[in-house]
Amino acid sequence: MTFRLKLLFAIAPLLAVVAPSTATEFTYKEYAKASEDWKRGFVFGMSQYMQTVAQPDEEAPYQVRNAYQRCFANSTDVLLVRQVEAFVAKDPASQKEPMVRVVIRALFDLCRSEIQKLAKPPPRR
C-alpha cells in the first residue's frame, strides 16, 4: 500500500505537466484513430460542458448556455459525433487544430440557429 502511494505521488506531478501540453496537441487525426465509443464519450462530454458552464463573458440568465441546452435536448452522442465529422469534412484545415476547438466550433455550428434567436445585449458604455 505504501509503495502504491509513493508511486502515485511520484507520477502525479508529471501528469500535471504532461497532460495539459498533450491535450493542446490532440488533433482530429488522433481523434479519428480512436474507437467509436471513445469518440462518442469525448464529444458528449464536450456537449455536456457547453450546456452546463456559462461562456466566459456570459451573465445571468445565461442565454447561450440555455440555447445549447435546448439545441442538445434531442441530440444523441452519435449525432454529435457525426456533426463533428461533417464539420471537419467542410473545413479540412480544422484537422490540424486542437480537438477541443474543433468540437466547440462544430457544436456551435449545429446550434447556430438556436443561438441566433437570442436577444442582442445592449451596447456597453
TORTORFI-911352 format. One record per residue: residue number from 1; residue in three letters; y, z, x of N, C-alpha, C, O in turn. Coordinates in steps of 0.1 Angstrom, whole numbers, plus 5000, padded with zeros to 4 digits. Each point is the difference from the previous one (the first is absolute). Layout:
<atoms>
NUM,ALA,Y,Z,X,Y,Z,X,Y,Z,X,Y,Z,X
...
</atoms>
This chain:
<atoms>
1,MET,4988,5000,5008,5012,5000,4992,5013,5000,5009,5009,4993,4997
2,THR,4991,5015,5013,5011,5001,5009,5003,4987,5007,5011,4996,5002
3,PHE,4978,4998,5002,5001,4987,5007,5006,4989,4991,5008,4992,5005
4,ARG,4988,5008,4982,5006,4991,4991,5015,5002,4998,5007,4990,4999
5,LEU,4997,5022,5000,5014,5003,4999,5008,4996,5013,5011,4994,4999
6,LYS,4983,5008,5012,5007,4996,5013,5001,4984,5000,5010,4995,5004
7,LEU,4979,4999,4992,5000,4985,4999,5011,4995,4991,5007,4991,5002
8,LEU,4993,5016,4986,5011,4996,4990,5014,5001,5005,5008,4992,4999
9,PHE,4994,5020,5008,5014,5002,5006,5003,4991,5011,5011,4997,5003
10,ALA,4978,4998,5004,5003,4990,5011,5003,4986,4994,5007,4993,5006
11,ILE,4986,5004,4983,5002,4986,4994,5013,4999,4992,5006,4990,4999
12,ALA,4997,5021,4994,5011,5000,4990,5013,4995,5006,5007,4991,4994
13,PRO,4998,5013,5018,5012,4995,5005,4999,4985,5003,5010,4993,4999
14,LEU,4979,5002,5005,4998,4985,5002,5002,4993,4987,5006,4989,5000
15,LEU,4989,5016,4989,5001,4993,4987,5015,4999,4996,5004,4991,4994
16,ALA,5004,5020,5009,5014,5000,4997,5007,4989,5008,5010,4995,4995
17,VAL,4986,5002,5017,5006,4990,5008,4995,4986,4997,5008,4990,4998
18,VAL,4979,5008,5001,4993,4987,4999,5001,4995,4985,5003,4988,4998
19,ALA,4995,5020,4992,4999,4996,4986,5013,4993,4996,4999,4989,4994
20,PRO,5013,5016,5008,5012,4993,4995,5002,4987,5007,5004,4990,4994
21,SER,4993,5009,5019,5002,4987,5007,4990,4990,4995,5003,4988,5000
22,THR,4985,5016,4997,4990,4991,4995,5003,4995,4986,4998,4989,4997
23,ALA,5007,5020,4995,5004,4996,4986,5010,4989,5000,5000,4991,4992
24,THR,5010,5009,5017,5010,4990,5000,4995,4987,5005,5006,4989,4997
25,GLU,4983,5011,5010,4994,4988,5005,4990,4994,4991,4995,4988,5002
26,PHE,5001,5018,4987,4990,4996,4991,5006,4988,4992,5009,5002,4992
27,THR,4985,4986,5010,5005,4989,4993,4990,4994,4990,4989,5005,4999
28,TYR,5015,4985,4994,4991,4993,4990,4987,4995,5007,4990,5000,4993
29,LYS,5011,4996,5019,4988,4995,5007,4989,5010,5001,4988,4998,4997
30,GLU,5016,5015,5006,4990,5011,5001,4996,5004,4985,4989,5003,4998
31,TYR,5021,4997,4993,4997,5003,4986,4990,4990,4995,4990,5005,4992
32,ALA,5011,4983,5011,4991,4989,4994,4985,5003,5005,4991,4995,4993
33,LYS,5007,5011,5018,4987,5003,5005,4993,5012,4994,4988,5002,5001
34,ALA,5020,5006,4992,4995,5012,4993,4991,4997,4988,5000,4989,4995
35,SER,4992,5020,5001,4992,4999,4988,5008,4999,4988,5012,5005,5000
36,GLU,4983,4990,4989,5007,4999,4988,5003,5013,4994,5011,5002,4995
37,ASP,4980,5008,5006,5003,5014,4996,5012,5006,5008,5008,5006,4994
38,TRP,4992,4992,5019,5011,5005,5008,5013,4994,4996,5010,5007,4998
39,LYS,4990,4980,5000,5013,4993,4996,5005,5006,4986,5011,5003,4999
40,ARG,4979,4998,4992,5004,5005,4987,5006,5014,5001,5010,5003,4994
41,GLY,4984,5006,5014,5005,5013,5002,5014,5000,5007,5008,5008,4996
42,PHE,4994,4984,5014,5012,4999,5007,5012,4996,4991,5010,5007,4999
43,VAL,4988,4982,4994,5010,4995,4991,5002,5009,4988,5012,5002,4996
44,PHE,4978,5004,4999,5001,5009,4989,5008,5013,5004,5009,5004,4993
45,GLY,4988,5000,5019,5008,5012,5005,5014,4997,5002,5009,5008,4997
46,MET,4995,4980,5008,5014,4996,5001,5006,4999,4986,5012,5004,4998
47,SER,4981,4991,4992,5006,4999,4987,5002,5014,4994,5010,5002,4993
48,GLN,4981,5007,5010,5002,5014,4995,5012,5006,5006,5008,5007,4993
49,TYR,4994,4991,5020,5012,5005,5007,5013,4994,4994,5009,5007,4997
50,MET,4991,4980,5000,5012,4993,4995,5004,5005,4986,5011,5001,4996
51,GLN,4979,5003,4996,5003,5005,4987,5001,5015,4999,5003,5005,4989
52,THR,4995,5002,5022,5002,5014,5000,5012,5005,5007,5007,5009,4996
53,VAL,4996,4984,5015,5011,5005,5009,5012,4991,4997,4999,4988,5000
54,ALA,5013,5018,4998,5012,4993,4998,5004,4992,5012,4997,5004,5011
55,GLN,5010,4985,4987,5006,4992,5011,5010,5009,5008,5006,5009,4994
56,PRO,4996,4988,5018,5010,5009,5008,5014,5001,4994,5005,5011,5001
57,ASP,5000,4979,4993,5014,5001,4995,5000,5002,4985,5010,4999,4993
58,GLU,4978,5004,5001,4999,5002,4986,5002,5014,4995,4996,5010,5007
59,GLU,5012,4992,4982,5003,5013,4995,4994,5001,4986,4997,4990,4994
60,ALA,5002,5022,5001,4995,5002,4986,5008,4991,4991,5012,5000,5001
61,PRO,4982,4994,4989,4987,5001,4995,4989,4991,5006,4990,4997,4994
62,TYR,5012,4999,5018,4990,4992,5008,4995,4988,4993,4988,4998,4997
63,GLN,5021,4993,5000,4997,4988,4992,4990,4991,5007,4991,4994,4994
64,VAL,5011,5004,5019,4991,4991,5008,4986,5005,5000,4990,4993,4997
65,ARG,5008,5020,5006,4987,5006,5000,4994,4999,4986,4988,4997,4999
66,ASN,5020,5005,4990,4994,4999,4987,4997,4985,4997,4990,4998,4992
67,ALA,5017,4993,5013,4997,4985,4998,4986,4997,5007,4992,4993,4994
68,TYR,5006,5013,5018,4987,4998,5006,4989,5006,4991,4989,4994,4999
69,GLN,5013,5018,4996,4990,5006,4991,4997,4991,4988,4988,4998,4997
70,ARG,5022,4996,4997,4997,4991,4989,4993,4988,5004,4991,4995,4994
71,CYS,5013,4999,5018,4994,4988,5005,4985,5002,5003,4992,4991,4998
72,PHE,5005,5020,5009,4986,5003,5004,4992,5006,4989,4988,5002,5002
73,ALA,5017,5001,4986,4993,5007,4990,4987,4993,4996,4989,5006,4998
74,ASN,5011,4981,5002,4988,4992,4996,4993,4993,5011,4992,4991,4998
75,SER,5012,5012,5014,4995,4993,5012,4987,5007,5005,4999,5012,4998
76,THR,4993,4980,5008,4988,5005,5007,5002,4999,5015,5008,4992,5004
77,ASP,4984,5015,5003,5001,4999,5015,4996,4985,5004,5006,4996,5010
78,VAL,4985,4998,4983,4996,4986,5003,5012,4991,4998,5003,4991,5008
79,LEU,5004,5010,4981,5012,4992,4997,5011,5002,5011,5006,4990,5004
80,LEU,4996,5022,5001,5010,5003,5010,4996,4994,5013,5008,4994,5007
81,VAL,4979,5006,4997,4995,4993,5012,5003,4985,4999,5004,4994,5009
82,ARG,4993,5001,4979,5002,4985,4998,5015,4997,5001,5003,4989,5005
83,GLN,5005,5020,4991,5015,4997,5001,5004,5000,5014,5008,4991,5004
84,VAL,4987,5018,5004,5003,5000,5014,4995,4987,5007,5007,4994,5008
85,GLU,4981,5002,4989,4995,4987,5005,5008,4988,4996,5003,4991,5008
86,ALA,5001,5009,4980,5008,4989,4995,5014,5000,5007,5005,4989,5003
87,PHE,5001,5023,4999,5012,5001,5006,5000,4994,5015,5008,4993,5004
88,VAL,4981,5011,5003,4999,4995,5014,4997,4985,5000,5005,4994,5009
89,ALA,4988,5001,4981,4998,4986,4999,5013,4992,4998,5002,4989,5006
90,LYS,5007,5017,4987,5013,4994,4998,5009,5001,5012,5009,4992,5002
91,ASP,4989,5019,5005,5009,5003,5012,4991,5003,5012,4998,5011,5004
92,PRO,4997,4978,5002,4991,5002,5012,5006,5008,5011,4992,5006,5008
93,ALA,5021,4994,4994,5006,5008,5011,4997,5015,4998,5001,5007,5010
94,SER,4997,4997,4978,4998,5014,4998,4987,5005,5006,4998,5012,5001
95,GLN,4993,4979,5003,4987,5004,5006,5003,5008,5013,4991,5007,5004
96,LYS,5020,4991,5002,5003,5006,5013,5008,5013,4998,5003,5007,5010
97,GLU,5001,4996,4978,5008,5012,4998,4991,5012,4998,4988,4999,4997
98,PRO,5018,5013,5004,4992,5012,4997,4995,5000,4985,5007,4996,4991
99,MET,4981,5008,5008,4993,4999,4987,5007,5008,4989,5001,4996,4988
100,VAL,5005,5016,5015,5007,5008,4990,5012,4992,4995,5002,5000,4987
101,ARG,5005,4993,5021,5011,4992,4995,4995,4988,4991,5007,4997,4990
102,VAL,4982,4997,5014,4995,4989,4992,4996,5005,4986,5003,4993,4990
103,VAL,4990,5018,5010,4996,5005,4987,5012,5004,4991,5000,4997,4988
104,ILE,5010,5009,5018,5012,5004,4992,5007,4988,4995,5004,5000,4988
105,ARG,4997,4989,5020,5007,4988,4995,4991,4993,4990,5006,4995,4990
106,ALA,4981,5005,5011,4991,4994,4991,5001,5007,4986,5000,4994,4990
107,LEU,5000,5019,5011,5000,5008,4987,5014,4999,4994,5001,5000,4987
108,PHE,5010,5000,5021,5013,4997,4994,5000,4987,4993,5006,4999,4989
109,ASP,4989,4991,5017,4999,4986,4995,4993,5001,4986,5004,4993,4991
110,LEU,4985,5014,5008,4992,5002,4988,5009,5006,4989,4999,4996,4988
111,CYS,5009,5014,5016,5008,5008,4990,5014,4996,4999,5008,5006,4994
112,ARG,4996,4983,5012,5014,4995,5000,5006,4999,4986,5011,5005,4998
113,SER,4982,4990,4993,5005,4998,4986,5003,5014,4994,5010,5001,4993
114,GLU,4981,5008,5009,5002,5014,4995,5012,5007,5007,5008,5007,4993
115,ILE,4994,4991,5019,5011,5006,5008,5013,4993,4996,5010,5007,5000
116,GLN,4990,4980,4998,5012,4993,4996,5006,5004,4987,5011,4998,4997
117,LYS,4981,5008,4994,5004,5005,4987,5009,5012,5001,5007,5004,4991
118,LEU,4993,5003,5021,5007,5012,5001,5015,4998,4999,5005,4990,5005
119,ALA,5002,5020,4990,5015,4999,4999,5005,5001,5015,4995,5008,5008
120,LYS,5015,4985,4994,5006,5000,5014,5009,5013,5001,5007,5003,4990
121,PRO,4992,5004,5021,5008,5012,5001,5015,4996,5002,5002,4989,5006
122,PRO,5007,5019,4990,5014,4997,5002,5003,5000,5015,4994,5008,5008
123,PRO,5016,4984,4996,5003,5000,5015,5006,5013,5004,5007,5007,4993
124,ARG,4989,4997,5020,5005,5012,5006,5014,4998,5005,5003,4990,5004
125,ARG,5005,5021,4995,5014,4999,5004,5001,5008,5013,5011,5000,5005
</atoms>
